[in-house]
Amino acid sequence: SVLVAIPLAFLVSGAVGVLIERGIVRFLYGRPLETLLATFGVSLILQQIVRDGVSPNNVPVETPQWMSGSWQINDALSITYNRIYVLLFMVLVFAILQIVLKKTSLGLKVRAVAQNRNMAKAMGVRTQWVDAMTFGLGSGIAGVAGVAFSQLTNVGPNLGQQYIIDSFMVVVFGGVGNLWGTLIGGMSLGVANKILEPWAGAVLAKIFVLVALILFIQRRPRGLFPQKGRAAES
């Protein structure tokens, strides 16, 4: 059941994320290249564990009856209900995450540590605990995203690998540390890619988008919506 898989995926992925942060990532803060390589290596290890322990093949996931079918807009255009539900679910997750960051104690501490870590620590914030919870929260959301993707495609060890570059592009384009930037950046790059695909093909379209992003970052290295704050701006 999808309704059971969503909270279960969040809890399991979040717990794994906390373990990875405590066991590996926390020793690499301040060294972004080493952190990137370490987390990429961990992803390869996890993929191999799934291949050996579960299956190396893609496995289809049955779509619930209430997500089956499509909405026929006109003779040439239709949208499947599972994609509509996934889109609505994404909006719900985004809204919940905004509430967590803006209205809860954890969110306040996360924003404080992100803007000025030393000052937050001086004010009594347990920065290491915030690091672990933030990494766990992100990992939990990634697990929930995996459940959503399972309703659109087959599930396999390499399910998330094809989205690594796209995710990096979205974060860089939207601005690190800004949820609205991530949302707008993802929608902008996705729409641009789909507009280019019919006449350039999938591969060339992605190359064109990547080149445009590189040129954009040359002018705005902090993205569309850069993080604000005295420490962030210094």
C-alpha positions as CSV (number, residue, x, y, z in Angstrom):
1,S,0.0,0.0,0.0
2,V,1.3,3.5,-0.9
3,L,-0.2,5.0,2.3
4,V,1.9,2.5,4.3
5,A,5.0,2.9,2.2
6,I,5.2,6.7,2.5
7,P,5.7,6.9,6.3
8,L,7.8,3.7,6.4
9,A,10.1,5.0,3.6
10,F,10.5,8.3,5.4
11,L,11.4,6.7,8.7
12,V,13.8,4.1,7.3
13,S,15.5,6.5,4.9
14,G,15.7,9.2,7.6
15,A,17.3,6.7,10.1
16,V,19.8,5.6,7.5
17,G,20.6,9.3,6.7
18,V,21.3,10.0,10.4
19,L,23.6,7.0,10.6
20,I,25.5,8.2,7.5
21,E,25.8,11.7,8.8
22,R,27.1,10.6,12.2
23,G,29.4,7.9,10.8
24,I,30.9,9.7,7.8
25,V,29.7,13.1,6.8
26,R,30.2,14.9,10.1
27,F,34.0,14.3,9.8
28,L,34.0,16.0,6.4
29,Y,32.3,19.4,7.1
30,G,34.2,22.2,5.5
31,R,35.5,19.9,2.8
32,P,32.8,19.9,0.1
33,L,34.8,17.9,-2.5
34,E,35.5,15.1,0.0
35,T,31.9,15.2,1.2
36,L,30.6,14.9,-2.4
37,L,32.9,11.9,-3.1
38,A,32.1,10.2,0.2
39,T,28.3,10.4,-0.3
40,F,28.6,9.3,-3.9
41,G,30.6,6.3,-2.7
42,V,28.0,5.5,-0.1
43,S,25.3,5.6,-2.7
44,L,27.3,3.1,-4.8
45,I,27.6,0.8,-1.8
46,L,23.9,1.0,-1.0
47,Q,23.1,0.2,-4.6
48,Q,25.3,-2.8,-4.6
49,I,23.7,-4.0,-1.3
50,V,20.3,-3.8,-2.9
51,R,21.6,-5.7,-6.0
52,D,23.0,-8.5,-3.9
53,G,20.3,-8.6,-1.2
54,V,17.2,-8.0,-3.2
55,S,17.5,-8.0,-7.0
56,P,19.6,-6.4,-9.7
57,N,16.6,-6.1,-12.0
58,N,13.9,-3.4,-12.1
59,V,10.7,-4.5,-10.4
60,P,7.3,-3.2,-11.4
61,V,5.1,-1.7,-8.6
62,E,1.4,-2.1,-8.8
63,T,-0.5,1.2,-9.0
64,P,-3.5,1.5,-6.7
65,Q,-6.9,1.5,-8.4
66,W,-7.6,5.0,-7.4
67,M,-4.5,6.2,-9.2
68,S,-5.2,4.3,-12.4
69,G,-6.6,5.9,-15.6
70,S,-6.1,9.3,-17.2
71,W,-7.7,12.6,-17.6
72,Q,-8.5,13.3,-21.2
73,I,-8.2,17.0,-21.8
74,N,-8.7,16.8,-25.6
75,D,-8.2,14.5,-28.5
76,A,-4.4,15.0,-28.4
77,L,-3.7,15.6,-24.7
78,S,-4.2,13.5,-21.7
79,I,-2.6,13.3,-18.2
80,T,-2.5,10.1,-16.2
81,Y,-4.0,10.2,-12.7
82,N,-0.8,8.8,-11.1
83,R,1.2,11.8,-12.4
84,I,-1.5,14.2,-11.1
85,Y,-1.4,12.6,-7.7
86,V,2.4,12.7,-7.6
87,L,2.3,16.4,-8.4
88,L,-0.2,17.1,-5.7
89,F,1.8,15.0,-3.3
90,M,4.9,17.0,-4.1
91,V,3.0,20.2,-3.3
92,L,1.9,18.7,0.0
93,V,5.4,17.7,1.0
94,F,6.8,21.1,0.0
95,A,4.1,22.8,2.2
96,I,4.8,20.6,5.1
97,L,8.6,21.2,4.8
98,Q,7.9,25.0,4.7
99,I,5.9,24.8,7.9
100,V,8.6,22.7,9.6
101,L,11.3,25.2,8.6
102,K,9.3,28.4,9.4
103,K,7.1,27.4,12.4
104,T,8.9,24.8,14.4
105,S,11.8,24.8,16.8
106,L,13.8,22.5,14.6
107,G,13.3,24.7,11.6
108,L,14.4,27.8,13.6
109,K,17.6,26.0,14.6
110,V,18.2,24.8,11.1
111,R,18.0,28.3,9.7
112,A,20.1,29.7,12.5
113,V,22.9,27.2,12.0
114,A,22.7,27.7,8.2
115,Q,23.1,31.4,8.5
116,N,25.7,31.7,11.3
117,R,26.9,28.4,12.8
118,N,29.2,29.9,15.4
119,M,26.6,32.4,16.7
120,A,24.0,29.6,16.9
121,K,26.4,27.5,18.8
122,A,27.2,30.4,21.2
123,M,23.4,30.8,21.8
124,G,23.2,27.2,23.0
125,V,22.0,25.4,19.8
126,R,23.3,21.9,19.6
127,T,24.7,22.2,16.1
128,Q,25.8,18.6,15.7
129,W,22.2,17.5,16.6
130,V,20.9,19.9,14.1
131,D,23.3,18.6,11.4
132,A,22.1,15.0,12.0
133,M,18.4,15.9,12.0
134,T,18.8,18.0,8.9
135,F,20.6,15.2,7.1
136,G,18.0,12.7,8.3
137,L,15.1,15.0,7.2
138,G,16.6,15.3,3.7
139,S,17.1,11.5,3.5
140,G,13.6,10.9,4.6
141,I,12.2,13.2,1.9
142,A,14.4,11.3,-0.6
143,G,12.8,8.1,0.5
144,V,9.3,9.6,0.1
145,A,10.3,10.7,-3.4
146,G,11.3,7.2,-4.2
147,V,7.8,6.0,-3.3
148,A,6.4,8.7,-5.5
149,F,8.7,7.6,-8.4
150,S,7.6,4.0,-7.9
151,Q,4.2,5.0,-9.2
152,L,5.7,6.4,-12.4
153,T,8.4,3.8,-13.3
154,N,9.8,0.5,-12.3
155,V,11.9,0.3,-9.1
156,G,15.5,-0.9,-9.2
157,P,18.9,-0.3,-7.6
158,N,19.7,2.5,-10.1
159,L,16.3,4.4,-9.7
160,G,17.8,7.5,-8.2
161,Q,21.1,7.6,-10.1
162,Q,19.7,9.2,-13.2
163,Y,18.4,12.1,-11.2
164,I,21.7,13.0,-9.4
165,I,22.9,15.5,-12.1
166,D,19.4,17.0,-12.4
167,S,19.2,17.5,-8.7
168,F,22.6,19.1,-8.6
169,M,21.6,21.5,-11.4
170,V,18.3,22.4,-9.7
171,V,20.0,23.3,-6.4
172,V,22.7,25.3,-8.0
173,F,20.3,27.1,-10.3
174,G,17.7,27.9,-7.6
175,G,20.2,28.8,-4.9
176,V,21.6,26.7,-2.1
177,G,19.5,26.8,1.1
178,N,16.3,28.2,-0.5
179,L,13.3,25.9,-0.9
180,W,11.4,28.3,-3.2
181,G,14.5,28.6,-5.3
182,T,14.7,24.8,-5.6
183,L,11.0,24.6,-6.6
184,I,11.2,27.3,-9.2
185,G,14.6,26.1,-10.4
186,G,13.3,22.6,-10.9
187,M,10.2,23.6,-12.7
188,S,12.2,26.0,-15.0
189,L,14.8,23.5,-15.9
190,G,12.2,20.8,-16.4
191,V,10.1,22.9,-18.7
192,A,13.1,24.1,-20.7
193,N,14.3,20.6,-21.1
194,K,10.9,19.3,-22.4
195,I,10.6,22.3,-24.8
196,L,13.9,21.5,-26.3
197,E,13.5,17.7,-26.5
198,P,11.1,17.5,-29.6
199,W,13.6,19.1,-31.9
200,A,17.0,18.5,-30.2
201,G,16.4,15.0,-28.7
202,A,16.7,14.1,-25.0
203,V,20.5,14.0,-24.9
204,L,21.2,17.3,-26.7
205,A,18.4,19.0,-24.8
206,K,20.0,18.2,-21.5
207,I,23.4,19.4,-22.9
208,F,21.9,22.7,-24.0
209,V,20.3,23.2,-20.6
210,L,23.6,22.4,-18.8
211,V,25.5,24.9,-21.0
212,A,22.9,27.6,-20.3
213,L,23.1,26.8,-16.6
214,I,26.9,27.1,-16.7
215,L,26.6,30.5,-18.4
216,F,24.0,31.6,-15.8
217,I,26.2,30.6,-12.9
218,Q,29.0,32.7,-14.3
219,R,26.8,35.7,-13.9
220,R,25.0,34.7,-10.7
221,P,27.2,32.2,-8.8
222,R,24.8,32.0,-5.9
223,G,21.8,31.1,-8.0
224,L,18.4,32.7,-8.5
225,F,17.5,33.1,-4.8
226,P,20.7,33.2,-2.8
227,Q,20.6,32.5,0.9
228,K,20.3,35.6,3.0
229,G,21.9,36.5,6.4
230,R,25.0,38.3,7.6
231,A,27.1,35.1,7.7
232,A,25.7,33.8,4.4
233,E,26.4,37.1,2.6
234,S,30.0,37.5,4.0
